[in-house]
């Protein structure tokens, strides 16, 4: 799939620290072509089987730039910082109507941590869920002192409140677009990958 090749070429930043407009437009066009060919016409009806589970973020247009990146001291491929992003996951529990987004990171190359934001979701149509943030956590707890008021900034950046359309779904991949205009490309994680 050409979209997966384009997303892989973006590298480990997954688009979070921005892309040039040509690359971003190209990926968006590839995503739009894939979305039209979704094998599942009503993905929300597949919450219990296809949507349920653990998903790894491959690409997003949600960005952390400028002052927000500096305040969090995030490292990018071109700019050093104290905090390096690791994997980003979303755990969907269809039985409870809860999704948890987890951002893994490493502070100064030594301390591993994770920021998690939990949200409830309710079906609104055959492709859309309404989403409401219900809480967040930071582990290990000592990192809260280190990050101080920037914990609130993390919550603001990753707040999923609004709606999300599942625009493509198969056994392995999911694409979604939210009310903030963000595109998300995710891959299902099978237990042996976790």
C-alpha positions in Angstrom: 0.0 0.0 0.0 1.5 3.3 -1.1 0.2 5.1 2.0 2.2 2.8 4.3 5.4 3.4 2.3 4.8 7.2 2.5 4.1 7.0 6.2 7.2 4.9 6.8 9.3 7.4 5.0 8.3 10.1 7.5 10.3 8.3 10.1 10.0 7.9 13.9 8.5 11.3 14.5 5.3 10.1 12.8 4.5 13.6 11.6 4.2 14.9 15.2 6.9 17.6 14.7 5.5 18.7 11.4 6.2 18.0 7.7 6.7 20.1 4.7 3.4 21.0 3.0 4.1 18.9 -0.1 4.8 15.7 1.9 1.8 16.3 4.1 -0.5 16.9 1.1 0.8 13.8 -0.7 0.1 11.6 2.4 -3.3 13.1 2.8 -4.1 12.4 -0.9 -2.9 8.8 -0.4 -5.0 8.4 2.7 -8.1 9.8 1.0 -7.7 7.2 -1.8 -7.4 4.4 0.8 -10.4 5.7 2.7 -12.7 5.5 -0.4 -11.7 1.8 -0.7 -12.4 0.8 2.9 -13.5 -2.8 3.0 -15.8 -2.1 6.0 -18.6 0.3 5.2 -19.9 0.6 8.8 -16.8 0.4 11.1 -18.6 1.4 14.3 -20.7 -1.8 13.9 -17.4 -3.7 14.2 -16.5 -2.3 17.6 -16.5 -5.7 19.3 -14.2 -7.4 16.8 -12.2 -5.2 14.4 -12.0 -2.0 16.4 -11.4 -3.6 19.8 -7.8 -4.0 20.9 -4.5 -2.3 20.9 -3.4 0.0 18.0 0.0 1.6 17.4 0.2 5.1 15.8 2.1 5.1 12.6 1.3 8.7 11.5 -0.7 11.8 12.5 -1.2 15.4 11.5 -1.6 16.3 15.2 1.6 18.4 15.7 3.7 19.6 18.6 5.6 22.6 17.3 7.3 25.8 18.5 6.7 26.9 22.0 4.8 23.7 23.0 7.7 21.5 21.8 10.2 23.7 23.6 8.2 23.8 26.9 8.1 20.0 26.8 11.8 19.9 25.8 11.0 17.3 23.1 13.8 15.9 21.0 13.3 15.7 17.2 15.5 14.4 14.5 16.9 17.9 14.0 16.5 19.5 17.5 17.8 18.0 20.7 15.8 18.0 23.9 15.6 16.2 27.2 12.5 14.1 26.3 12.3 11.6 23.5 9.0 10.2 22.3 8.6 6.5 22.1 5.6 4.5 20.8 2.1 5.9 20.9 -0.7 3.4 21.4 -4.5 3.4 21.7 -6.2 0.7 23.6 -9.9 0.4 22.7 -12.2 -1.6 25.0 -15.5 -1.9 23.2 -17.2 -3.6 26.1 -16.8 -0.6 28.4 -16.8 2.1 25.7 -13.4 3.4 26.9 -10.3 4.2 24.9 -6.9 4.9 26.4 -4.2 6.7 24.4 -0.7 6.1 25.8 2.4 8.2 24.9 5.6 6.5 25.9 8.8 8.6 26.4 12.2 8.7 27.8 13.6 11.6 29.9 17.3 12.3 29.5 17.8 8.9 28.0 17.4 7.3 31.3 13.9 7.5 32.9 11.1 5.8 31.0 7.6 7.2 31.4 4.2 7.2 29.9 1.4 9.7 29.7 -2.1 8.2 29.3 -5.3 9.9 28.6 -8.6 8.0 29.0 -11.8 8.8 27.2 -15.3 7.4 26.9 -16.7 7.0 23.4 -20.3 6.5 22.2 -21.4 5.6 18.7 -23.0 8.5 16.8 -23.3 6.9 13.3 -21.9 4.0 11.3 -18.5 5.8 11.1 -18.4 8.3 14.0 -18.0 8.1 17.7 -18.4 10.9 20.2 -15.4 11.2 22.5 -15.1 12.7 26.0 -11.9 12.7 28.0 -12.4 11.3 31.5 -8.9 11.4 33.0 -5.1 11.3 32.6 -2.1 9.9 34.3 1.6 10.1 34.2 4.0 7.3 35.2 6.2 7.1 37.1 4.4 9.5 39.5 7.7 11.4 40.2 7.7 12.8 36.7 4.7 15.1 37.6 7.0 17.1 39.8 9.6 17.3 37.1 7.1 18.4 34.4 5.1 20.7 36.7 2.5 22.8 34.8 3.5 21.1 31.6 1.4 18.1 32.6 -1.6 20.3 31.7 0.0 21.1 28.4 0.2 17.3 27.6 -3.5 17.0 28.5 -4.3 19.9 26.2 -2.3 18.5 23.3 -3.7 15.0 23.4 -7.3 15.8 24.5 -9.5 13.7 22.4 -12.8 15.4 23.3 -15.0 15.9 20.3 -15.7 13.3 17.6 -13.7 10.8 15.6 -14.7 9.3 12.2 -13.2 5.9 11.4 -12.6 6.3 7.7 -10.8 3.1 6.9 -10.8 -0.3 8.7 -9.5 -3.7 8.0 -7.9 -6.5 10.1 -4.6 -4.7 10.3 -5.1 -0.9 9.8 -7.3 1.9 10.8 -7.5 5.5 9.6 -9.5 8.2 11.4 -10.1 11.9 11.2 -11.3 14.0 14.1 -13.2 17.2 14.5 -9.9 19.1 14.8 -8.9 18.1 11.3 -6.3 15.6 12.4 -5.6 12.4 10.4 -4.5 9.2 12.3 -3.0 6.1 10.7 -2.8 3.2 13.1 -1.8 -0.5 12.9 -3.4 -3.2 15.0 -1.0 -4.8 17.5 -1.2 -8.5 17.9 -0.2 -10.0 21.2 3.2 -11.4 20.0 4.1 -7.8 18.8 3.3 -6.2 22.1 
